[in-house]
Amino acid sequence: MSEKELGKKWDRCLADGVIKIGTGLGLGIVFSVLFFKRRTWPITLGSGAGLGMAYANCQNDLRAHYLQHISQKEQ
Amino acid sequence: MAARILPLLKLATKVTIAGGAVYVACDSGLLGSSEQGAQALEKAKAAVPPALAEWMKYFGLEAQLPTMPKVEFSPVKSWNSGVRWTISNLSEAPTKAAEYSNQGLQYVKDLIK
């Protein structure tokens, strides 16, 4: 993987992380206000889930370069 | 009759709002792959200044907020130039130290003479 490509992947990871944590936070706030009497734990759960999704995406993205796709294997 | 329907209606409204929020989040690619997330962030960054301008106009605060000056600052370039500066100074340090110590010694010798 070239350095430029790696840099782009990291940029994508960070942007995706920001989006997912923000979305998780937002959904956590919505659920907390509507169903859980404004408690903190849905907000924490939402942010944590967003962070976890971003981490998994980043991990897949960085590993994808070293994995062989099944279509290439069959050739 | 109304007393029984009202809590049900409240619950239905809450579920609709929550469900709608989750649907919008999933549909707009906020919970999708990295590329979709990065694209969503770019769209949000592009949409903020016009939205802010419209809100200012709506509240009649048009002339109050000064426009953000476009700062040509790149953290990546600054970091890289900082690393280069540090390493080049570290590599020159022994030579410069020898030079300065020689100069110091010469100065002291001249004083003693």
N, CA and C atoms of all chains as a GROMACS GRO file, in nm:
protein
  564
    1MET      N    1   0.085  -0.120   0.000
    1MET     CA    2   0.000   0.000   0.000
    1MET      C    3   0.088   0.125   0.000
    2SER      N    4   0.065   0.216  -0.093
    2SER     CA    5   0.147   0.337  -0.097
    2SER      C    6   0.110   0.429   0.019
    3GLU      N    7   0.204   0.521   0.049
    3GLU     CA    8   0.180   0.612   0.162
    3GLU      C    9   0.060   0.701   0.137
    4LYS      N   10   0.042   0.740   0.010
    4LYS     CA   11  -0.070   0.828  -0.025
    4LYS      C   12  -0.202   0.756   0.002
    5GLU      N   13  -0.205   0.629  -0.041
    5GLU     CA   14  -0.328   0.550  -0.022
    5GLU      C   15  -0.356   0.532   0.127
    6LEU      N   16  -0.250   0.506   0.204
    6LEU     CA   17  -0.265   0.488   0.349
    6LEU      C   18  -0.316   0.616   0.414
    7GLY      N   19  -0.261   0.728   0.369
    7GLY     CA   20  -0.305   0.857   0.423
    7GLY      C   21  -0.452   0.881   0.395
    8LYS      N   22  -0.495   0.846   0.271
    8LYS     CA   23  -0.638   0.864   0.237
    8LYS      C   24  -0.724   0.774   0.324
    9LYS      N   25  -0.677   0.652   0.349
    9LYS     CA   26  -0.755   0.560   0.432
    9LYS      C   27  -0.770   0.614   0.574
   10TRP      N   28  -0.662   0.668   0.628
   10TRP     CA   29  -0.670   0.725   0.762
   10TRP      C   30  -0.764   0.846   0.766
   11ASP      N   31  -0.759   0.930   0.661
   11ASP     CA   32  -0.851   1.045   0.654
   11ASP      C   33  -0.995   0.997   0.655
   12ARG      N   34  -1.020   0.890   0.575
   12ARG     CA   35  -1.156   0.836   0.569
   12ARG      C   36  -1.197   0.780   0.705
   13CYS      N   37  -1.102   0.713   0.771
   13CYS     CA   38  -1.130   0.656   0.904
   13CYS      C   39  -1.173   0.765   1.002
   14LEU      N   40  -1.096   0.874   1.005
   14LEU     CA   41  -1.127   0.982   1.100
   14LEU      C   42  -1.262   1.046   1.071
   15ALA      N   43  -1.286   1.073   0.940
   15ALA     CA   44  -1.414   1.135   0.903
   15ALA      C   45  -1.530   1.043   0.940
   16ASP      N   46  -1.513   0.916   0.908
   16ASP     CA   47  -1.617   0.818   0.940
   16ASP      C   48  -1.639   0.809   1.091
   17GLY      N   49  -1.529   0.815   1.169
   17GLY     CA   50  -1.539   0.809   1.315
   17GLY      C   51  -1.621   0.924   1.369
   18VAL      N   52  -1.591   1.043   1.318
   18VAL     CA   53  -1.665   1.162   1.364
   18VAL      C   54  -1.814   1.146   1.334
   19ILE      N   55  -1.845   1.102   1.212
   19ILE     CA   56  -1.985   1.086   1.172
   19ILE      C   57  -2.056   0.983   1.259
   20LYS      N   58  -1.990   0.869   1.280
   20LYS     CA   59  -2.057   0.760   1.352
   20LYS      C   60  -2.077   0.794   1.499
   21ILE      N   61  -1.974   0.856   1.561
   21ILE     CA   62  -1.990   0.893   1.702
   21ILE      C   63  -2.100   0.998   1.716
   22GLY      N   64  -2.101   1.094   1.624
   22GLY     CA   65  -2.205   1.197   1.628
   22GLY      C   66  -2.344   1.139   1.609
   23THR      N   67  -2.356   1.046   1.513
   23THR     CA   68  -2.487   0.984   1.489
   23THR      C   69  -2.530   0.904   1.611
   24GLY      N   70  -2.437   0.826   1.668
   24GLY     CA   71  -2.468   0.747   1.787
   24GLY      C   72  -2.512   0.835   1.902
   25LEU      N   73  -2.440   0.947   1.918
   25LEU     CA   74  -2.474   1.044   2.023
   25LEU      C   75  -2.614   1.098   2.002
   26GLY      N   76  -2.641   1.138   1.876
   26GLY     CA   77  -2.772   1.194   1.844
   26GLY      C   78  -2.885   1.096   1.869
   27LEU      N   79  -2.867   0.973   1.820
   27LEU     CA   80  -2.972   0.873   1.842
   27LEU      C   81  -2.986   0.840   1.990
   28GLY      N   82  -2.873   0.838   2.061
   28GLY     CA   83  -2.877   0.814   2.206
   28GLY      C   84  -2.956   0.921   2.277
   29ILE      N   85  -2.936   1.047   2.236
   29ILE     CA   86  -3.010   1.158   2.298
   29ILE      C   87  -3.159   1.144   2.270
   30VAL      N   88  -3.192   1.109   2.144
   30VAL     CA   89  -3.334   1.094   2.106
   30VAL      C   90  -3.400   0.986   2.192
   31PHE      N   91  -3.334   0.870   2.201
   31PHE     CA   92  -3.391   0.761   2.280
   31PHE      C   93  -3.397   0.794   2.428
   32SER      N   94  -3.293   0.863   2.476
   32SER     CA   95  -3.288   0.898   2.618
   32SER      C   96  -3.403   0.991   2.654
   33VAL      N   97  -3.429   1.089   2.566
   33VAL     CA   98  -3.534   1.186   2.595
   33VAL      C   99  -3.673   1.122   2.581
   34LEU      N  100  -3.690   1.037   2.478
   34LEU     CA  101  -3.823   0.984   2.451
   34LEU      C  102  -3.863   0.868   2.541
   35PHE      N  103  -3.768   0.776   2.567
   35PHE     CA  104  -3.809   0.653   2.636
   35PHE      C  105  -3.749   0.635   2.774
   36PHE      N  106  -3.631   0.694   2.801
   36PHE     CA  107  -3.561   0.659   2.924
   36PHE      C  108  -3.546   0.773   3.023
   37LYS      N  109  -3.638   0.862   3.023
   37LYS     CA  110  -3.648   0.971   3.122
   37LYS      C  111  -3.518   1.048   3.137
   38ARG      N  112  -3.455   1.080   3.022
   38ARG     CA  113  -3.335   1.165   3.020
   38ARG      C  114  -3.220   1.109   3.103
   39ARG      N  115  -3.206   0.978   3.101
   39ARG     CA  116  -3.091   0.920   3.170
   39ARG      C  117  -2.969   0.926   3.080
   40THR      N  118  -2.850   0.905   3.139
   40THR     CA  119  -2.726   0.920   3.061
   40THR      C  120  -2.690   0.794   2.983
   41TRP      N  121  -2.730   0.678   3.032
   41TRP     CA  122  -2.676   0.556   2.973
   41TRP      C  123  -2.711   0.533   2.825
   42PRO      N  124  -2.830   0.573   2.776
   42PRO     CA  125  -2.851   0.554   2.631
   42PRO      C  126  -2.757   0.638   2.547
   43ILE      N  127  -2.722   0.757   2.598
   43ILE     CA  128  -2.630   0.844   2.524
   43ILE      C  129  -2.493   0.780   2.518
   44THR      N  130  -2.448   0.727   2.633
   44THR     CA  131  -2.317   0.661   2.638
   44THR      C  132  -2.319   0.538   2.548
   45LEU      N  133  -2.427   0.461   2.554
   45LEU     CA  134  -2.437   0.340   2.471
   45LEU      C  135  -2.432   0.375   2.323
   46GLY      N  136  -2.507   0.478   2.284
   46GLY     CA  137  -2.509   0.520   2.144
   46GLY      C  138  -2.372   0.564   2.095
   47SER      N  139  -2.305   0.648   2.175
   47SER     CA  140  -2.172   0.696   2.136
   47SER      C  141  -2.075   0.579   2.127
   48GLY      N  142  -2.083   0.489   2.225
   48GLY     CA  143  -1.994   0.372   2.224
   48GLY      C  144  -2.018   0.283   2.104
   49ALA      N  145  -2.146   0.262   2.070
   49ALA     CA  146  -2.178   0.180   1.953
   49ALA      C  147  -2.125   0.246   1.826
   50GLY      N  148  -2.140   0.377   1.816
   50GLY     CA  149  -2.088   0.450   1.700
   50GLY      C  150  -1.937   0.436   1.689
   51LEU      N  151  -1.869   0.449   1.804
   51LEU     CA  152  -1.723   0.435   1.805
   51LEU      C  153  -1.683   0.295   1.761
   52GLY      N  154  -1.755   0.195   1.810
   52GLY     CA  155  -1.726   0.056   1.773
   52GLY      C  156  -1.745   0.032   1.624
   53MET      N  157  -1.854   0.087   1.567
   53MET     CA  158  -1.879   0.071   1.423
   53MET      C  159  -1.768   0.138   1.342
   54ALA      N  160  -1.726   0.256   1.386
   54ALA     CA  161  -1.619   0.326   1.314
   54ALA      C  162  -1.490   0.245   1.321
   55TYR      N  163  -1.461   0.187   1.439
   55TYR     CA  164  -1.339   0.107   1.456
   55TYR      C  165  -1.342  -0.013   1.363
   56ALA      N  166  -1.457  -0.081   1.357
   56ALA     CA  167  -1.468  -0.200   1.271
   56ALA      C  168  -1.451  -0.162   1.125
   57ASN      N  169  -1.512  -0.052   1.082
   57ASN     CA  170  -1.499  -0.007   0.944
   57ASN      C  171  -1.355   0.023   0.910
   58CYS      N  172  -1.287   0.094   1.002
   58CYS     CA  173  -1.148   0.133   0.981
   58CYS      C  174  -1.061   0.009   0.970
   59GLN      N  175  -1.085  -0.087   1.059
   59GLN     CA  176  -1.007  -0.211   1.059
   59GLN      C  177  -1.022  -0.285   0.925
   60ASN      N  178  -1.147  -0.297   0.876
   60ASN     CA  179  -1.172  -0.363   0.747
   60ASN      C  180  -1.106  -0.290   0.633
   61ASP      N  181  -1.115  -0.157   0.638
   61ASP     CA  182  -1.059  -0.075   0.531
   61ASP      C  183  -0.906  -0.092   0.523
   62LEU      N  184  -0.841  -0.092   0.640
   62LEU     CA  185  -0.695  -0.103   0.642
   62LEU      C  186  -0.650  -0.244   0.607
   63ARG      N  187  -0.730  -0.345   0.640
   63ARG     CA  188  -0.690  -0.483   0.611
   63ARG      C  189  -0.722  -0.523   0.469
   64ALA      N  190  -0.816  -0.452   0.405
   64ALA     CA  191  -0.866  -0.494   0.273
   64ALA      C  192  -0.755  -0.509   0.170
   65HIS      N  193  -0.652  -0.425   0.180
   65HIS     CA  194  -0.542  -0.429   0.083
   65HIS      C  195  -0.470  -0.563   0.083
   66TYR      N  196  -0.463  -0.627   0.201
   66TYR     CA  197  -0.386  -0.751   0.214
   66TYR      C  198  -0.469  -0.877   0.198
   67LEU      N  199  -0.599  -0.861   0.174
   67LEU     CA  200  -0.685  -0.978   0.158
   67LEU      C  201  -0.706  -1.008   0.011
   68GLN      N  202  -0.716  -1.137  -0.022
   68GLN     CA  203  -0.739  -1.176  -0.160
   68GLN      C  204  -0.888  -1.201  -0.177
   69HIS      N  205  -0.945  -1.139  -0.280
   69HIS     CA  206  -1.088  -1.161  -0.305
   69HIS      C  207  -1.109  -1.296  -0.370
   70ILE      N  208  -1.225  -1.355  -0.346
   70ILE     CA  209  -1.252  -1.491  -0.395
   70ILE      C  210  -1.248  -1.497  -0.548
   71SER      N  211  -1.283  -1.388  -0.616
   71SER     CA  212  -1.280  -1.387  -0.763
   71SER      C  213  -1.137  -1.399  -0.813
   72GLN      N  214  -1.041  -1.339  -0.740
   72GLN     CA  215  -0.900  -1.348  -0.780
   72GLN      C  216  -0.848  -1.489  -0.754
   73LYS      N  217  -0.898  -1.552  -0.648
   73LYS     CA  218  -0.850  -1.686  -0.609
   73LYS      C  219  -0.889  -1.788  -0.714
   74GLU      N  220  -1.011  -1.767  -0.772
   74GLU     CA  221  -1.060  -1.865  -0.868
   74GLU      C  222  -0.985  -1.858  -0.999
   75GLN      N  223  -0.921  -1.746  -1.028
   75GLN     CA  224  -0.853  -1.731  -1.159
   75GLN      C  225  -0.732  -1.820  -1.174
   76MET      N  226  -6.254   0.631   2.794
   76MET     CA  227  -6.213   0.597   2.656
   76MET      C  228  -6.089   0.679   2.614
   77ALA      N  229  -6.101   0.810   2.631
   77ALA     CA  230  -5.991   0.900   2.594
   77ALA      C  231  -5.870   0.877   2.685
   78ALA      N  232  -5.898   0.845   2.812
   78ALA     CA  233  -5.790   0.822   2.908
   78ALA      C  234  -5.709   0.699   2.872
   79ARG      N  235  -5.774   0.604   2.802
   79ARG     CA  236  -5.702   0.482   2.763
   79ARG      C  237  -5.625   0.504   2.634
   80ILE      N  238  -5.682   0.587   2.545
   80ILE     CA  239  -5.618   0.606   2.415
   80ILE      C  240  -5.496   0.700   2.425
   81LEU      N  241  -5.504   0.798   2.515
   81LEU     CA  242  -5.398   0.900   2.520
   81LEU      C  243  -5.257   0.843   2.545
   82PRO      N  244  -5.239   0.753   2.647
   82PRO     CA  245  -5.102   0.699   2.664
   82PRO      C  246  -5.057   0.620   2.543
   83LEU      N  247  -5.153   0.549   2.479
   83LEU     CA  248  -5.120   0.471   2.360
   83LEU      C  249  -5.075   0.564   2.247
   84LEU      N  250  -5.147   0.675   2.234
   84LEU     CA  251  -5.114   0.773   2.130
   84LEU      C  252  -4.975   0.833   2.156
   85LYS      N  253  -4.949   0.861   2.285
   85LYS     CA  254  -4.817   0.917   2.323
   85LYS      C  255  -4.708   0.819   2.285
   86LEU      N  256  -4.729   0.691   2.319
   86LEU     CA  257  -4.628   0.589   2.288
   86LEU      C  258  -4.608   0.579   2.138
   87ALA      N  259  -4.720   0.579   2.063
   87ALA     CA  260  -4.711   0.568   1.917
   87ALA      C  261  -4.632   0.686   1.859
   88THR      N  262  -4.655   0.806   1.912
   88THR     CA  263  -4.581   0.925   1.864
   88THR      C  264  -4.432   0.910   1.892
   89LYS      N  265  -4.400   0.867   2.013
   89LYS     CA  266  -4.258   0.851   2.050
   89LYS      C  267  -4.191   0.748   1.959
   90VAL      N  268  -4.260   0.635   1.937
   90VAL     CA  269  -4.202   0.529   1.853
   90VAL      C  270  -4.182   0.581   1.711
   91THR      N  271  -4.279   0.659   1.661
   91THR     CA  272  -4.267   0.715   1.526
   91THR      C  273  -4.146   0.807   1.516
   92ILE      N  274  -4.129   0.894   1.615
   92ILE     CA  275  -4.016   0.988   1.612
   92ILE      C  276  -3.884   0.912   1.618
   93ALA      N  277  -3.875   0.816   1.712
   93ALA     CA  278  -3.750   0.741   1.726
   93ALA      C  279  -3.722   0.659   1.601
   94GLY      N  280  -3.825   0.592   1.552
   94GLY     CA  281  -3.809   0.512   1.430
   94GLY      C  282  -3.769   0.597   1.311
   95GLY      N  283  -3.828   0.715   1.299
   95GLY     CA  284  -3.794   0.806   1.192
   95GLY      C  285  -3.649   0.851   1.199
   96ALA      N  286  -3.603   0.880   1.322
   96ALA     CA  287  -3.463   0.921   1.340
   96ALA      C  288  -3.368   0.808   1.297
   97VAL      N  289  -3.398   0.685   1.339
   97VAL     CA  290  -3.312   0.571   1.301
   97VAL      C  291  -3.316   0.551   1.150
   98TYR      N  292  -3.435   0.564   1.088
   98TYR     CA  293  -3.447   0.545   0.943
   98TYR      C  294  -3.366   0.650   0.868
   99VAL      N  295  -3.376   0.776   0.911
   99VAL     CA  296  -3.301   0.883   0.844
   99VAL      C  297  -3.151   0.857   0.856
  100ALA      N  298  -3.107   0.814   0.976
  100ALA     CA  299  -2.964   0.787   0.996
  100ALA      C  300  -2.916   0.675   0.904
  101CYS      N  301  -2.994   0.568   0.894
  101CYS     CA  302  -2.954   0.455   0.809
  101CYS      C  303  -2.961   0.490   0.662
  102ASP      N  304  -3.067   0.561   0.624
  102ASP     CA  305  -3.090   0.589   0.483
  102ASP      C  306  -2.987   0.685   0.425
  103SER      N  307  -2.942   0.781   0.505
  103SER     CA  308  -2.847   0.880   0.453
  103SER      C  309  -2.703   0.830   0.460
  104GLY      N  310  -2.683   0.702   0.488
  104GLY     CA  311  -2.549   0.644   0.485
  104GLY      C  312  -2.462   0.681   0.604
  105LEU      N  313  -2.523   0.733   0.711
  105LEU     CA  314  -2.443   0.771   0.829
  105LEU      C  315  -2.391   0.648   0.901
  106LEU      N  316  -2.464   0.535   0.888
  106LEU     CA  317  -2.421   0.414   0.959
  106LEU      C  318  -2.370   0.310   0.859
  107GLY      N  319  -2.320   0.355   0.746
  107GLY     CA  320  -2.275   0.262   0.643
  107GLY      C  321  -2.125   0.246   0.644
  108SER      N  322  -2.065   0.235   0.524
  108SER     CA  323  -1.921   0.213   0.512
  108SER      C  324  -1.844   0.343   0.532
  109SER      N  325  -1.708   0.328   0.530
  109SER     CA  326  -1.622   0.446   0.552
  109SER      C  327  -1.642   0.552   0.446
  110GLU      N  328  -1.656   0.506   0.319
  110GLU     CA  329  -1.671   0.604   0.209
  110GLU      C  330  -1.798   0.685   0.226
  111GLN      N  331  -1.906   0.615   0.264
  111GLN     CA  332  -2.034   0.686   0.282
  111GLN      C  333  -2.023   0.787   0.396
  112GLY      N  334  -1.955   0.746   0.504
  112GLY     CA  335  -1.939   0.835   0.618
  112GLY      C  336  -1.858   0.960   0.582
  113ALA      N  337  -1.747   0.937   0.505
  113ALA     CA  338  -1.664   1.050   0.464
  113ALA      C  339  -1.742   1.144   0.372
  114GLN      N  340  -1.822   1.085   0.280
  114GLN     CA  341  -1.904   1.169   0.189
  114GLN      C  342  -2.005   1.250   0.268
  115ALA      N  343  -2.066   1.186   0.370
  115ALA     CA  344  -2.167   1.256   0.451
  115ALA      C  345  -2.104   1.374   0.524
  116LEU      N  346  -1.978   1.355   0.573
  116LEU     CA  347  -1.910   1.465   0.643
  116LEU      C  348  -1.881   1.580   0.549
  117GLU      N  349  -1.838   1.546   0.424
  117GLU     CA  350  -1.812   1.653   0.325
  117GLU      C  351  -1.940   1.730   0.296
  118LYS      N  352  -2.051   1.658   0.280
  118LYS     CA  353  -2.180   1.724   0.250
  118LYS      C  354  -2.219   1.816   0.366
  119ALA      N  355  -2.199   1.767   0.489
  119ALA     CA  356  -2.235   1.846   0.607
  119ALA      C  357  -2.150   1.973   0.614
  120LYS      N  358  -2.017   1.958   0.586
  120LYS     CA  359  -1.927   2.075   0.591
  120LYS      C  360  -1.966   2.178   0.487
  121ALA      N  361  -2.009   2.129   0.369
  121ALA     CA  362  -2.047   2.222   0.262
  121ALA      C  363  -2.179   2.289   0.293
  122ALA      N  364  -2.267   2.220   0.366
  122ALA     CA  365  -2.401   2.274   0.392
  122ALA      C  366  -2.407   2.368   0.509
  123VAL      N  367  -2.306   2.368   0.597
  123VAL     CA  368  -2.314   2.451   0.719
  123VAL      C  369  -2.314   2.602   0.691
  124PRO      N  370  -2.220   2.659   0.611
  124PRO     CA  371  -2.222   2.806   0.595
  124PRO      C  372  -2.351   2.861   0.535
  125PRO      N  373  -2.407   2.804   0.426
  125PRO     CA  374  -2.534   2.860   0.376
  125PRO      C  375  -2.647   2.848   0.478
  126ALA      N  376  -2.649   2.734   0.550
  126ALA     CA  377  -2.756   2.715   0.650
  126ALA      C  378  -2.744   2.820   0.760
  127LEU      N  379  -2.618   2.845   0.802
  127LEU     CA  380  -2.593   2.945   0.907
  127LEU      C  381  -2.636   3.083   0.860
  128ALA      N  382  -2.603   3.114   0.732
  128ALA     CA  383  -2.640   3.245   0.676
  128ALA      C  384  -2.791   3.261   0.675
  129GLU      N  385  -2.862   3.152   0.639
  129GLU     CA  386  -3.008   3.160   0.635
  129GLU      C  387  -3.067   3.182   0.772
  130TRP      N  388  -3.013   3.112   0.872
  130TRP     CA  389  -3.061   3.128   1.009
  130TRP      C  390  -3.039   3.270   1.058
  131MET      N  391  -2.922   3.325   1.023
  131MET     CA  392  -2.891   3.464   1.063
  131MET      C  393  -2.992   3.559   1.001
  132LYS      N  394  -3.024   3.535   0.872
  132LYS     CA  395  -3.120   3.622   0.803
  132LYS      C  396  -3.256   3.612   0.868
  133TYR      N  397  -3.293   3.487   0.905
  133TYR     CA  398  -3.424   3.463   0.965
  133TYR      C  399  -3.439   3.538   1.096
  134PHE      N  400  -3.332   3.540   1.175
  134PHE     CA  401  -3.339   3.608   1.304
  134PHE      C  402  -3.303   3.756   1.294
  135GLY      N  403  -3.275   3.804   1.174
  135GLY     CA  404  -3.246   3.946   1.154
  135GLY      C  405  -3.111   3.986   1.209
  136LEU      N  406  -3.016   3.891   1.213
  136LEU     CA  407  -2.883   3.924   1.266
  136LEU      C  408  -2.780   3.926   1.153
  137GLU      N  409  -2.826   3.972   1.035
  137GLU     CA  410  -2.744   3.959   0.916
  137GLU      C  411  -2.604   4.015   0.928
  138ALA      N  412  -2.594   4.141   0.972
  138ALA     CA  413  -2.463   4.207   0.969
  138ALA      C  414  -2.377   4.175   1.091
  139GLN      N  415  -2.432   4.096   1.184
  139GLN     CA  416  -2.363   4.082   1.312
  139GLN      C  417  -2.247   3.984   1.308
  140LEU      N  418  -2.267   3.872   1.238
  140LEU     CA  419  -2.162   3.770   1.241
  140LEU      C  420  -2.057   3.797   1.134
  141PRO      N  421  -1.931   3.825   1.172
  141PRO     CA  422  -1.829   3.848   1.069
  141PRO      C  423  -1.797   3.717   0.997
  142THR      N  424  -1.764   3.725   0.869
  142THR     CA  425  -1.735   3.602   0.793
  142THR      C  426  -1.602   3.545   0.840
  143MET      N  427  -1.597   3.415   0.847
  143MET     CA  428  -1.473   3.348   0.889
  143MET      C  429  -1.367   3.363   0.781
  144PRO      N  430  -1.252   3.421   0.815
  144PRO     CA  431  -1.148   3.435   0.711
  144PRO      C  432  -1.096   3.297   0.671
  145LYS      N  433  -1.072   3.281   0.542
  145LYS     CA  434  -1.024   3.150   0.494
  145LYS      C  435  -0.877   3.137   0.531
  146VAL      N  436  -0.849   3.058   0.633
  146VAL     CA  437  -0.710   3.043   0.677
  146VAL      C  438  -0.646   2.930   0.600
  147GLU      N  439  -0.533   2.960   0.533
  147GLU     CA  440  -0.464   2.856   0.456
  147GLU      C  441  -0.370   2.782   0.550
  148PHE      N  442  -0.427   2.704   0.639
  148PHE     CA  443  -0.344   2.633   0.738
  148PHE      C  444  -0.363   2.484   0.720
  149SER      N  445  -0.253   2.416   0.699
  149SER     CA  446  -0.263   2.272   0.686
  149SER      C  447  -0.186   2.207   0.800
  150PRO      N  448  -0.253   2.137   0.892
  150PRO     CA  449  -0.182   2.074   1.004
  150PRO      C  450  -0.081   1.970   0.957
  151VAL      N  451  -0.114   1.904   0.845
  151VAL     CA  452  -0.023   1.800   0.794
  151VAL      C  453   0.108   1.864   0.751
  152LYS      N  454   0.099   1.976   0.674
  152LYS     CA  455   0.221   2.043   0.626
  152LYS      C  456   0.302   2.095   0.744
  153SER      N  457   0.233   2.153   0.844
  153SER     CA  458   0.305   2.207   0.960
  153SER      C  459   0.377   2.095   1.034
  154TRP      N  460   0.306   1.983   1.054
  154TRP     CA  461   0.367   1.870   1.125
  154TRP      C  462   0.491   1.822   1.049
  155ASN      N  463   0.475   1.803   0.917
  155ASN     CA  464   0.587   1.752   0.837
  155ASN      C  465   0.706   1.846   0.841
  156SER      N  466   0.680   1.977   0.829
  156SER     CA  467   0.792   2.072   0.831
  156SER      C  468   0.856   2.073   0.970
  157GLY      N  469   0.776   2.054   1.075
  157GLY     CA  470   0.831   2.046   1.210
  157GLY      C  471   0.922   1.927   1.228
  158VAL      N  472   0.879   1.812   1.174
  158VAL     CA  473   0.962   1.691   1.182
  158VAL      C  474   1.094   1.712   1.108
  159ARG      N  475   1.083   1.770   0.986
  159ARG     CA  476   1.205   1.794   0.907
  159ARG      C  477   1.301   1.887   0.980
  160TRP      N  478   1.247   1.994   1.039
  160TRP     CA  479   1.330   2.092   1.112
  160TRP      C  480   1.399   2.025   1.229
  161THR      N  481   1.326   1.945   1.305
  161THR     CA  482   1.383   1.877   1.423
  161THR      C  483   1.496   1.785   1.381
  162ILE      N  484   1.470   1.701   1.279
  162ILE     CA  485   1.571   1.603   1.240
  162ILE      C  486   1.695   1.672   1.182
  163SER      N  487   1.675   1.778   1.101
  163SER     CA  488   1.792   1.845   1.043
  163SER      C  489   1.874   1.911   1.153
  164ASN      N  490   1.808   1.969   1.253
  164ASN     CA  491   1.883   2.030   1.364
  164ASN      C  492   1.955   1.926   1.448
  165LEU      N  493   1.890   1.811   1.467
  165LEU     CA  494   1.956   1.703   1.543
  165LEU      C  495   2.080   1.654   1.470
  166SER      N  496   2.073   1.648   1.337
  166SER     CA  497   2.189   1.598   1.261
  166SER      C  498   2.302   1.699   1.261
  167GLU      N  499   2.265   1.829   1.265
  167GLU     CA  500   2.370   1.933   1.266
  167GLU      C  501   2.422   1.960   1.405
  168ALA      N  502   2.352   1.912   1.508
  168ALA     CA  503   2.388   1.947   1.647
  168ALA      C  504   2.533   1.917   1.687
  169PRO      N  505   2.588   1.798   1.657
  169PRO     CA  506   2.727   1.773   1.699
  169PRO      C  507   2.826   1.872   1.636
  170THR      N  508   2.808   1.898   1.505
  170THR     CA  509   2.899   1.992   1.437
  170THR      C  510   2.890   2.130   1.501
  171LYS      N  511   2.767   2.176   1.522
  171LYS     CA  512   2.748   2.309   1.578
  171LYS      C  513   2.802   2.315   1.720
  172ALA      N  514   2.782   2.207   1.798
  172ALA     CA  515   2.832   2.205   1.936
  172ALA      C  516   2.984   2.217   1.938
  173ALA      N  517   3.051   2.142   1.848
  173ALA     CA  518   3.198   2.149   1.839
  173ALA      C  519   3.242   2.290   1.804
  174GLU      N  520   3.168   2.351   1.706
  174GLU     CA  521   3.202   2.487   1.661
  174GLU      C  522   3.192   2.586   1.775
  175TYR      N  523   3.079   2.581   1.847
  175TYR     CA  524   3.056   2.677   1.956
  175TYR      C  525   3.154   2.656   2.069
  176SER      N  526   3.186   2.529   2.098
  176SER     CA  527   3.280   2.505   2.208
  176SER      C  528   3.420   2.554   2.168
  177ASN      N  529   3.455   2.536   2.039
  177ASN     CA  530   3.584   2.589   1.993
  177ASN      C  531   3.588   2.740   2.006
  178GLN      N  532   3.478   2.803   1.965
  178GLN     CA  533   3.471   2.949   1.974
  178GLN      C  534   3.484   2.993   2.119
  179GLY      N  535   3.416   2.920   2.210
  179GLY     CA  536   3.421   2.954   2.352
  179GLY      C  537   3.562   2.941   2.407
  180LEU      N  538   3.627   2.832   2.367
  180LEU     CA  539   3.765   2.808   2.413
  180LEU      C  540   3.857   2.920   2.363
  181GLN      N  541   3.840   2.954   2.235
  181GLN     CA  542   3.922   3.061   2.175
  181GLN      C  543   3.902   3.191   2.251
  182TYR      N  544   3.777   3.220   2.286
  182TYR     CA  545   3.745   3.344   2.358
  182TYR      C  546   3.813   3.346   2.494
  183VAL      N  547   3.808   3.230   2.562
  183VAL     CA  548   3.870   3.222   2.696
  183VAL      C  549   4.020   3.235   2.685
  184LYS      N  550   4.079   3.171   2.579
  184LYS     CA  551   4.225   3.182   2.557
  184LYS      C  552   4.265   3.326   2.535
  185ASP      N  553   4.183   3.396   2.452
  185ASP     CA  554   4.212   3.537   2.424
  185ASP      C  555   4.206   3.622   2.551
  186LEU      N  556   4.112   3.584   2.641
  186LEU     CA  557   4.098   3.660   2.766
  186LEU      C  558   4.219   3.640   2.856
  187ILE      N  559   4.269   3.511   2.853
  187ILE     CA  560   4.382   3.479   2.941
  187ILE      C  561   4.512   3.547   2.894
  188LYS      N  562   4.525   3.560   2.759
  188LYS     CA  563   4.650   3.613   2.704
  188LYS      C  564   4.691   3.746   2.764
   0.00000   0.00000   0.00000
